[in-house]
Amino acid sequence: MRLPRDLSGADLVKRLGRYGYSVTRQTGSHMRLTSTIRGEHHITSLIMIR
């Protein structure tokens, strides 16, 4: 799957929110998003550059 390269960090957070991810913490420009899908806990990290 090809990922779009022209997304800002805020746009990516919005799009991941549609799949059940939410921001659980932010330190400076780093954000942690978590989700529970089908009983499994998922964590991903983003660096907000743009």
Phi, psi and omega per residue, in radians:
M1 nan 2.268 3.113
R2 -1.524 2.300 3.121
L3 -1.677 2.446 3.093
P4 -1.198 2.448 -3.108
R5 -1.740 -0.087 -3.064
D6 -1.784 0.336 3.120
L7 -1.534 2.424 2.997
S8 -1.439 2.903 3.117
G9 -1.062 -0.696 3.139
A10 -1.127 -0.681 3.104
D11 -1.135 -0.694 3.135
L12 -1.151 -0.692 3.096
V13 -1.070 -0.742 3.101
K14 -1.066 -0.797 -3.107
R15 -1.166 -0.704 3.096
L16 -1.178 -0.510 3.079
G17 -1.061 -0.541 3.091
R18 -1.141 -0.415 -3.141
Y19 -1.729 0.207 3.049
G20 1.685 0.066 3.112
Y21 -1.444 2.527 3.065
S22 -2.419 2.645 3.141
V23 -1.293 2.132 3.140
T24 -1.791 -0.423 3.052
R25 -2.856 2.697 3.105
Q26 -2.444 2.307 3.061
T27 -2.242 1.877 -3.083
G28 1.105 -2.150 -3.119
S29 -1.653 0.063 -3.128
H30 -1.747 2.321 3.128
M31 -2.154 2.507 3.032
R32 -1.962 2.228 3.097
L33 -2.008 2.415 3.123
T34 -2.260 2.752 3.127
S35 -2.693 2.623 3.011
T36 -2.069 1.928 -3.108
I37 -2.080 2.148 -3.124
R38 0.914 0.677 3.090
G39 1.433 -0.017 3.126
E40 -1.826 2.410 -3.126
H41 -1.580 2.209 3.141
H42 -2.083 2.403 3.127
I43 -2.243 2.386 3.025
T44 -2.431 2.666 3.141
S45 -2.074 2.520 3.111
L46 -2.225 2.564 2.983
I47 -1.924 2.096 -3.101
M48 -1.469 1.672 -3.107
I49 -1.607 -0.850 -3.119
R50 -1.764 nan nan
